[in-house]
Amino acid sequence: MSKGNNFNILVVDDEQDYCDVLKMILTGKGYKVDTCSNGQEAVKKLEKKPFDLVITDLCMPVMDGRQLLEEIKKREYDTEVIMLTAHGTIEKAVDAMKAGAYTYVTKGRDPEELFLEIRKIRDTKKIRRDNAILKEKVSGRFMLESQNKKYRQMLELAERAAQSESNILILGESGAGKEVLASFIHQKSKRCDANFMELNCQALSESILESELFGHEKGAFTGADKRRIGLFEASNDGTLFLDEIGGVSINLQAKLLKAIENKQIYRLGSSTPINVDFRLITATNHNLQQDMSDGCFRDDLFYRISTIVLELPPLRDRPEDIPLFIEYFFDKYQREMNKVITDIEPRVSQLLNGYHYPGNVRELKNIIERLVVLSERGEILEAYLPSDVVKNQNYRPAAAVSEIDYTVSLRDYRSKVEKEYITGLLERYPKDMNKVAEILDISRRQLFNKLVEYDLK
């Protein structure tokens, strides 16, 4: 039995028996199937839930198949349409194909013809989705979009550094996007057409890590049944990204240093030198200065890998970017899970925007994925949030007493605080004046009066 793999089909036909039979057969093949009896009902269902495919009869009362097709195309739904036609309406079906229908199938003929067309659409959509996800993963552009001044300055420095051959060290907390930044540097470098090889050094034992980096000859150790090249060789002419380099043992650090300095390596079990030409980017969430003081990290290796140091700010220091990420990940997971979110409880948005995200962008991504998975009937409820988000908000602390100017009047001080608060909201929701007005509990007109009063753009 073939699997539909979350492929959603809507069957539209005024013959209920036909709908029931087709639903039974397609459900048995692993597809998710819904039915209705005319185009108007279909439009209502499409407004509430995305469908990959609509199979519709051409001739129906209330709204026929051709009119339904026009509605689908007008609304730009990512939905293919197969027309079901009788012998006397083939000409109309061909006309519908010119208007955007995927194909037509004549009723009463071998049903395998219809199933074949469905499989074609399913496979094409899957390839398209896989390619989009792969492209997104490779580019990671969404994580590089920021309204934060410090982050944009760091990105500009990264782009300039990419043009050089200097070794780059990226510092930042776990989940802040170090691997995305490394990929960005590679794409902007002169080596962009060659391999970008990456490895998390902390995830492997010392022996496995050494084999992964340097490769090995057949028989070099138990289980080495064939020769294998390592990442140093695989990244020749390209870029080698070593994540969490702070977790490498002192013993292996010495071998890394030698390989980086000489651009020459030896496979395990071999005495033949191999010349390699690679661009090195490393990253860590460790405090390497402290590690050097503690004798856990070699000074000479640090200075070799840190010609240029880029510091990634944590997400909590980029509060103006949080709404952008929330919107992006909601869109991403709705597409991937074939869901439509129509309602988000107001407090959910407040909690998501007020949370401090110790796990950075990775944690935010996981939270949004969880919300979409748990959503029912298009609703996101506060009950779906992890307890940490509900209990541990991180609101900006009030100004310290020593910072307050006690020489100004109460009115002037109140105006100063109000202006700062509105400015902060505008930074967080730069494109949503309705949201700002809602949080302030004032009308949109009153908000614009405040913008004029405080000369805020």
ABEGO torsion letter per residue (X at the ends): XBBAGGBBBBBBBABAAAAAAAAAAAAAAGBBBBBBABAAAAAAAAAABBBABBBBBABBBGBBAAAAAAAAAAAGBBBBBBBBBBAAAAAAAAAAAAAGBABBBBBGBBAAAAAAAAAAAAAAAAAAAAAAAAAAAAAGAAAABBABAAAAAAAAAAAAAAABABBBBBBEBBGAGAAAAAAAAAAABAAAABBBBBBBAAABBAAAAAAAAAEBBBGABBGBABBBBBAAAAABGBBBBBBGAAABBAAAAAAAAAAAAAGBBBBBGBABBBBBBBBBBBBBABBAAAAAAAGABBAAAAAAAAABBBBBBBAAABAAAAAAAAAAAAAAAAAAAGBBBABBBAAAAAAAAABAGAAEAAAAAAAAAAAAAABBGGBBBAAABBAAAAABBBBBBBBBAAABBAABBAAAAAAAAAAAAAAAAAAABAABAAAAAAAAGBBAAAAAAAAAAAGBX
